[in-house]
Amino acid sequence: MSTWIDNFNFEPLIINNKEYIIKPKDILKFESEGNYWHAKKDPSTWLIQTISGFIKQKYKAKSKAVQNEITAHLLGITVKSLDSGLDWNDKYMDWHG
């Protein structure tokens, strides 16, 4: 049986000849009831939001496109799915705000 951290893709990612590596120890601090997986390659929108924020902070000097590619890779989803999850979460928060 896989654990929460096993759902992430920690394989190195190369974008424009630069290698990006995220380690499990960098992500474990985000494990919580709210940051859950529906299944592998199907993160909750809360998890998408959390990991996206982490990547934006870690790679703040990089373009949004690069940040999104790293986040999607780490979560094992497409950039389109990432954008959809972020959009859904933003609308949910606006509705409850």
Secondary structure, DSSP 8 states (H G I E B T S, - for coil): ---GGGGS--S-EEETTEEE---HHHHGGG-SSSS-EEETTEE-HHHHHHHHHHHHHHTTTS-HHHHHHHHHHHHTS-HHHHHHHHHHHHHHHHHH-
